[in-house]
Amino acid sequence: MARITTIPLFKDKVLSAGDSGTSDVIDLRYCSSMQRYSLHYSIAAGTSTTAGTTEFSYVGCSTETGTYKVPALSGGGTFGTSGTGKVEAFIIGLMGNLGTCSVMLTPFMKIIAQQTGAGTKGAQSIVTAELNVQ
């Protein structure tokens, strides 16, 4: 049975409209034998009672110190969006190279949280997220 590895990405990362946060490099070479992923996140409100819209995506690279690129998939590397103004916690299932929320095979990746601010100009999001890998 393959074990599940949990990788912390963001802890109380404050994002205002237009801001983004990028995780450290995630080395998938030894923890992703089954290519199953899920992102567990929570979004809290910052300076107001609502949080802004936060979009999650990823970039990948074949070397740890190389240039990270958006995958050539429909929708790029975007795999999840928290709704405008929502304060929520959720788990997004990512299915390796299959399905609509797919992650292309890559030995190294970074997760990006982008606060688009759509409809909530000035609202901050406080993001905490972990990546689960099997």
PEBEL-V321475 format. One record per backbone hydrogen bond with DSSP energy under -1.0 kcal/mol. CO is the residue of the C=O (numbers start at 1). NH is the residue of the N-H. E is the energy in kcal/mol with one decimal. If there is no record, write none. Layout:
[[CO,NH,E] [CO,NH,E]]
//
This chain:
[[5,133,-2.8] [7,131,-2.7] [10,129,-2.1] [13,127,-2.9] [15,125,-2.9] [16,19,-2.7] [19,115,-2.9] [21,113,-2.7] [26,109,-1.8] [28,32,-1.2] [36,134,-2.5] [37,94,-3.2] [38,132,-3.4] [39,92,-2.8] [40,130,-2.5] [41,90,-2.5] [42,128,-2.1] [44,126,-2.7] [51,85,-1.3] [53,116,-2.3] [54,82,-3.2] [55,114,-2.9] [56,79,-2.4] [56,80,-1.3] [57,112,-3.1] [59,110,-2.1] [60,69,-2.6] [61,108,-1.4] [69,60,-2.4] [71,73,-2.0] [73,76,-2.3] [75,78,-1.7] [80,56,-3.6] [83,86,-1.9] [88,43,-3.7] [90,41,-2.7] [92,39,-2.4] [94,37,-2.0] [95,98,-2.4] [96,103,-3.7] [101,95,-2.0] [107,28,-2.8] [108,61,-2.1] [109,26,-3.0] [110,59,-2.1] [111,23,-2.8] [112,57,-2.1] [113,21,-2.5] [114,55,-3.1] [115,18,-3.0] [117,120,-1.9] [120,123,-2.9] [124,46,-1.8] [125,15,-3.1] [126,44,-2.1] [127,13,-2.9] [128,42,-2.5] [129,9,-2.7] [129,10,-1.6] [130,40,-2.6] [131,7,-3.1] [132,38,-1.9] [133,5,-3.0] [134,34,-1.1]]
//
